[in-house]
Amino acid sequence: YGLIFDAGLDSIRDDIKHDLHGFGVDFENWFSERSLDQGEQVERAIAKLQAQGNVYEDGGALWFRSTDFGDDKDRVVKRDNGQTTYFASDIAYHLNKFERGMDTVINVWGADHHGYITRVKAALQALGIDPARLVVKLVQFAILYRGQERVQMSTRSGSFVTLRELRDEVGKDASRFFYVTRKAEQHMDFDLELAKSESKDNPVYYIQYAHARICTLIRKLAEKDMAWDQNQGLAQLHKLSETAEIDLMQQIELYPEVIANAATHHEPHQVAHYLKDLASNFHSYYNAHRMVIDDAELRNARMCLCMAARQVMANGLQLLGVDAPEQM
């Protein structure tokens, strides 16, 4: 039985790894819940709580005094049949994380697990760990649409769209980008048709197209033997006085602040929305002004601005795990 179980477990885990890799996600460490029991870490966590007087027996079961630490009721950690609970494993797992030297632990949970936050933080506090060191990000569910039609899904009936199917249909870039266009706690409507469209209404296409447009400009200049000079362009930035140019420069200037805020508050959607605004500024500028012109000083200045926008777009897309194509 053990050999069959291990083989099945390895196969399922490898399948999950394969799907995640195709989505651009590669976890550095994988943790087995079985190792908690095999290493008696669950029993050790319960023993630590007992030693501090935070566990009592009632009805043959062991209860954690979680109400002493802000929970609405006490929680069972070991049933009357001697079996430890899932919550006991959660306590042991979080204790394991902090004992590995983590300063802050960020958990990403489905919104239906919101009730677990208080009890886990209560256990950490009882173990002498500052509960503020555990940050929980609750992620709401996504609803898939094909245009105006909702895609009906039910795990009970076995009717659902897998991550692999989503990636195969709309691509990795659109999948990743659409998932970070909303705050984690907000419901998301994922329009499959929009994600596949090549229009300005598709945010990831709109941004990637802006990046590719600038790359095309570079090639056009080379074809016309009109290579641009960055140093000369930087010296001529005072020539950029059009409203669209000022708007684009001001948008570029916001990038460091946006990244800092997104990192501090764990909100990647800020980066996604910023890139969309930046692409909009660039497209407006590009559509209203020529870049391939005979005036070398103005050409160099405008190309400096375009190249700055290109670099910021590439950097932002890279942070989101989205490609920045040079042609489309």
N, C-alpha and C positions, 0 to 999 in steps of 0.2 A: 504493500500500500504506500509506504513512504517513497519508494522510487517513482511510482506512478504520480503521486502527489507533487513531488519535486519537479518532475518532468513537465507536468501540466502548468505548474506555477511559473517555471522558467519560460515556457512557450507564451503564456499570456503576458508576462512582463516584457518579453522581447517584442511582442506585437504592439504593446503600448509604447515602448521606446521608439519603435519604427514610426508609429503615427505621430508622436511628438516631434521626432527629428524632422519629419517632412513638414511640420508646422513651424519649424525653427526654434524648437525648445529642446534643450539637452541638459538634463539635471546632472549635476556633478556627483551627487550622493543619493543612493537609494537606501531606505531604511525598512527593515523587515519587522513587522509587529511581533512575529514569533520570537525574535531575539529578546524582547522584553520578558517573555515568560521563561525562555531558556536560560536567560541570565538572572532570573529571579528578581528582576528590577521592579516588577509590579508589587511583589511581596515586600521588597525593601522600601518602596514608597509608602505603602500602608503602614509599615513598621515605624517609619519616621513620623508619620502623623500620629500614630498611637503613642509614641514616646513623648510627644508634646501635649498629650491629653486631648487631641482633636478627633478621636474616634471613640465610639461607644457601641456596645452590643444591645440589640433589641430584636426580639423575635427570632433569635438564632443568627441574625445577619449583623454585619459590621456597618456602621453608619459614620460618615464624615460630618462633623459639625459645621457644615457650610453656612448655616444661618448666622454663626458667629462672625462671619466675614462678608456679610452683605447679600447672601443668597436668600431666596424666598422659602426654601425648605432644605432640610438635611438630605444628603444623598448616600445611597447604598454603594459601598465599595467591594463588599463581599457578601454573596447571597448565603442563605441558611444551608445550602447544599455544598458550601465551600468554594464555589466558583466565583472568581473575581468578575467585576462588571466592566463594560466598555469604558465607563468613566474612570475606573481604577487604572486602566491601560493608558487613558489620556493623561492622567496625573503623572504616571511613570514616564511617559514619552516626553512631556514638557520638562520634567525634572532632568531627564537625560539631555535635552537640548541645552539647558542652562548650565549643566555640569560640564558640557563640552566647551564652555567659555563664551557663549553667545552674549553680547551686550544687550541686544534687542532681538526678539523673535517676532517675525511678521507671519501671521497665519492668514491664508486666503481661503475663506469658507463660503459655501453656498448660503444664501440668505435664510434658508430654512434651518440653519444651525445657530441662529442668533441667541437662542435660549441657553446655549452651552458656554457663552462667554463668561457670564457671572460666576458659574460654578468652577470653571477652570482657573479663573483669576483668584477665586477664593482659596482654591487648593494651593496655588503658588504662594499666596500671602501666608497661609498656614505653615508652609515649608520655609518661610523666611526669605522669600524672593519677592522683590517689589513687583506687584502686578502691572505697574505701568510699563514694565519692560516687555510685556506681551502686547503686541498691536494686532488686532484682528480686522481684516478687511472683508466685509461681507459683499458678495457678488450676486446681483439679481439675475434672474433667468433671462435668456434671450428667446424671442419669438421669431420664427422664420416666416418670411412672406415670399411669394412669387408675384411681384407687382402688388395688386390689391388683395390677392388671395392668401389666406393664412395656411401655412403648412401644418396639417394636423399631426401631432405626435403624442404617443402614449407608450411609456415603458411597459405598462401592464399588458398591452396588446402586442407589444413588439414592433410598434410603428414609430420609428424615429430616424433622424438623419445623423450619421456618425461624423466625427471630426474628419475622418479620411474622405468621406463623401463630400463634405463641405469644401475641403481643400481641393479635391479633384474637380469640383464644379466651378468654383470661383477663383481658385488659386491661393497660394500662401499669403501673398501680399495683401490682397483684399480681405481675406479672412482675419489676419492679424490686425490690420488697420481698423476695420469696422468694429472689432471687439473693444478697441480702446477709444472710440469716439464718444463714449458715455462714461459718466462717473460709475464706479463699481456698484454703488447702491441704487442706481437707476435701472429700470427695466429698459431693455433694448429691443427695438424692432429691426431685424436683419433682413433686408430686402435682397434676395438672391439675384434678381434681375438687375437691380441697380448696381450691385457689386460687380457684375459682369459687363456693364455698359461702358462705352468709351465716350463719355460726355462730362461736362463740367459739373453735373449733378453727382457724379461718382467722385468722392473726395480723394481717394487714393490715386485714381487715374489722373485727376486734375493736378495733383502735386507732382506725380511722376512725369507727366507731360511737360510741366514747367521746367523741371530739371533737364529733360531730354531736349527741350527747345534751346536752352542755353548751350548745351553740348553741340547742337546743330549749328549755332552761331559760330562757334569756334572753328568748326569744319568749313563753313562758308568763307570765313576770313582767310583761312589757309588756302582754299581753292583760288581766291582772288589775289593771293600774295599780299594780303593786308594784315599781316600778323600784328597783334596788339602788344603793347608794352605796359606791364603792370606799374613799374616805377613812374613812367611818364603819366600814366592814368591817375595815379595817386596824387601827383603834383597838379593835376588839372580838375580835381573834384569840385572846385569852385564853379566850374561851368555847369554843374548839375543843379539847375534852379527851377526846373519844371515841377509842377505840383505832384505829378506821378512819381518823379524821382525822389522828392522829399518824403513822400509817403512810404516809398519802398525802403529808403534809408532808415526811417524811423522804425519801421517794422523789423528790419534786421537788427537794429540796436536793442530791441526787446528780448532777443533770444536768450542771453545769459540769465536774465531775471526769470523768464518762463521756465527754463530748465531747473533753476534753483528751487522755485516754488513747487514744480512738479515732483522733484525729488523729496523735498521736505514733507510734503503732504501725501506722498505716494499716489499721485494722480496723473498717470500718463496721458489722460485725455487732454490735459492742458497742452501737451506737445502736439497732439494730433490737430487740435483746433488752431493752434498757432501756425502750423505748417499750411493749413488750408487758407488762412488769412494771408500768409506770405505769398503763396501761389497766386491768390487772387490779385494781390498788389502787383506781382510780376507780370501776369497776363495782361492786366490793364496797361501797364507801362509798355510792354512789348507791342501790343496792338496799336498804340498811339504814337510810337516813336521808332525811327529806323536806327539800327545799330551798325549796319554795314554801310558806312558813309565815307566820303573822301576826306573830310575834316579829321585829321589824325588825332588832334588833341581831344576833341569831343568824343571821337570813337573810342579812344583809350579810356577816357573817364567813364563812359557808359558801359564799356566792357568790364571795368573794375567793379562797377555796381552790380552788373549781372553775375559776375564770377563770385562776388560775395554772397549774393542770393543763392547761387548754385551750391556753394560750400555749406551754407546753413541748412538748405534743404537736404543735402546728402547726410549731414551730421544728424539732423533730426530724424530722418527716416532710418538711419542705422540704429539709433537708440530704440526705435520701435520695432526693429527686426524686419524692416521692409526694404526691398531693393530700390536703388536709385538708377534706373536704366539710362544709358546715354543716347538711345534712340528708340522710338516707338512707331 
